[in-house]
């Protein structure tokens, strides 16, 4: 409630502007709002109202959230009992979110602080006044959401036409703003760098090895300037950035929108054949980029064998005595923290590898084991599909939020971060779609399981060491070794048996 006339009423004027455009002028929108607030306070001088000298101005901040420095200072002063009335020009200057507004109104009421709008007359001390406030705020929130929807629809339509929609410039392209709308054009010097990066990855076969070479050459991320003239980029390329570069469809003249890929208006830098070779190499190596060619010592369970007790990997090692080499797998926990930390410790490589191969060969002739393997594969596939669908739902919601925030982001760094998050989410959604498709296409029958495993033994004997490792990676999700109990558990990949079946069919066709 407003204090009696005999008591001084301390009034704070809060102002806000969504963009930072024009804030450097002598007289801004914030000044106009404050003048209106001061004039209103002056008209209530007979009631003891007095305008505080402290300015609470938020220039370049959205009303969709409360992450505003001046607003937070205002609320802190309310909590400290330094304010009796908050004066605003219009309700949406304080907030465009009904949820945030109700939270702020609760705080004001707890400290007996009134809220006054210069252009919208209401009294927050009455139930009718609070109803009017909620109605006005609902319209403000509706207007903000409509703008977000229109912006999101515009971005979608623009990308489906193959147009560039903004964000951080890519290595290999410059932004041309000469026309009615900005577009990206090839920067020939950088484009040649990009082509060499693609070829380097094929030669080195590893993300990390390629990164080392790029740093040796002194190649960096794209150098560019914000509209404010702030220099950006120019940093050494790391493994994650290299992966994003190698999987960016922009380089083959396309544009991605969520899970869709459309023909772009810009020129391609990478020819399709080179692009496909790189994608195939990435798929073989996995996102970690570690090539199987580095497995020099025939460790067919490398990357698959785990210590069941510690839940960590078992790494392949060897020792040499005279002309003989002894291979073994060691628990990483035991290796790093001492052998007393793990009952498993290590196991002879040949012993565990023979056991796994014999188990796979023996499954095909045992109906119960075939059935168990079939059920395990189906259960894994269903579980993986459920997890992927759940992740896809989270990513889609995140995308909607980030795309809704784009038109409200006034800082270049914030916009760039949002674009990066959107691009990352879109790439992951595409990856999830491919995985779900692979799971669906990899569904097999119980007889397929039996036949593939029965044919495993002759196939295995005909393979080289490198091919054996690849088949293991194709077939097995993990192998767990319990040193305390002396047990070994094999878990197949959901699509592993189907991949093995296709491998066998391809071998028979080639023969």
C-alpha positions, 0 to 999 in steps of 0.5 A: 500500500502507498504510505500516507501523505505525511510520509515520504514515499521513495519511488524507483523508476525502472526502464528497459529497451530490448535492443542496444540500437540507438543507446549511444545517442544523446536522448534514448528510449530509456531517457524518454521512459524515465522522464515519463516516470519522473513526471508521474511521480512529480504529479503525486508530490502532494502524496509525499512521492519522491523520485530516487536518484538511482537509475535502473536502466536495462538497455539491450535486454529482453523482457522474456527473463529476469537476467538483467543487471538493473532489474536485479539491483532493483529487486535487491533494493526492494529486499533491503527496504529502500523502495516503496513504489516501483514506477514503469512506463508500461507493463511489458518494460518490467516483464513479458513472462507471466511466470516471472511477473508473478514471482516479482509481484510476490516479492513486492507484496512481501515488502509492501512495495506498490507497482505503478504503470504510467500508461496503464492505470491499475492499483496492485493493492486490489484484486481487480487491479491484480486481475487487470495486471495478469490480463495485460501481462498475458497479452504481452507474453502472447505477443512475445511468443507470436514474434518467436513463432514467426521468427522460427518459421522464417528461419525454417522457410529461409533454410529450406530455400537454401539461404544462409541465416546467420551465425558465426562465419565458416572457415572457407566462406565470407559473409557478403552483405552487399545484397538485400540479404546477407549470403556466404561466398567462397573465400578461395584461400581458406577454401583451399585450406578446407580441402587440404584438411579433408585430404589430410584426415584421409591420409592420417586416418585420425582426428588427433593426428590431423589436429597435430598437423594443423597446429604444426602448420599454424592453421586456426579457426576462422578469423572474423569481426563482430559488428562492433569491431571485436575480433573473434576466432583465430584459435588453434583447431581442436578435435571437436572443431575438426569433427564439426568441420568434417561433418558440416554439409555446408561444404558440399553446397547444402544447408541443414535445418534440424534433421533436414538437408536442403540444396544451398544457394552457396557454392560447394568447396568439397566435391561429393566423392571426397566428402563421402570418403571422409564420412566413411572414414569417420564412421569406421573410426567412430567420433573418437577418430582412432583408426584401427590401423594403429592396432599393431599387435593383433589385440582383437578385444582392444576397446571392448574388454572391460573390468567388471569389478572397477567398471573401467577399460582393460588396456592392451600391453605387452612385454618382451623376453628375448625373442618372445612377446607376451601380450596381456590386458590390464585393468586401467584402475589397477595400472594407475592406482596399484594392483591392490585396488582391483581383484581382476588386475590383468589377464593373458591376451591370448587366453581371453581372446580365444575364449571369446572366439570359441564362445561365439563359434559355439553359440550357433550350435546351441539352441538355448544360447541362440535364443538367449543371444536373440533376446539379448540383441532385441532387448538391447535394440529396444533399449537403445531406441528408447534412449535415442528417442528420449534424447531426440525429444530433449534436443528438439525442445532445446532447439525450440528454446534456442531458436526462440531466443535468437531474435531476442539475443542482442549480443554478438557472442550470445547469438554465436553461442546460440547458433553453435548450440543449434548446429550441434543439436541439429547434427546430433539429431541427424546422427540419432535418426541414422542410428534409429534407422540402422536399428530398424533395418538391423532387425533379424530373426532367431534363425538369422542369429543361428545361421550367422553364428554357425558360419562365424568359424570358417569366416574367422579362419580366413580373416587377417588380424586387422579384419578380425578386429573389425569384425569384433568391433562390428559384432560386440558391444563389450566384453566384461571380465570378472577376475575375482569370479573368473567369469567372462560376459559377452554383450552383442551390439543391437545391429551386430548380428545383422552386420555379421550376416551382411558381412558373410553374404558379401564374402560369399558373393565375392567368392 
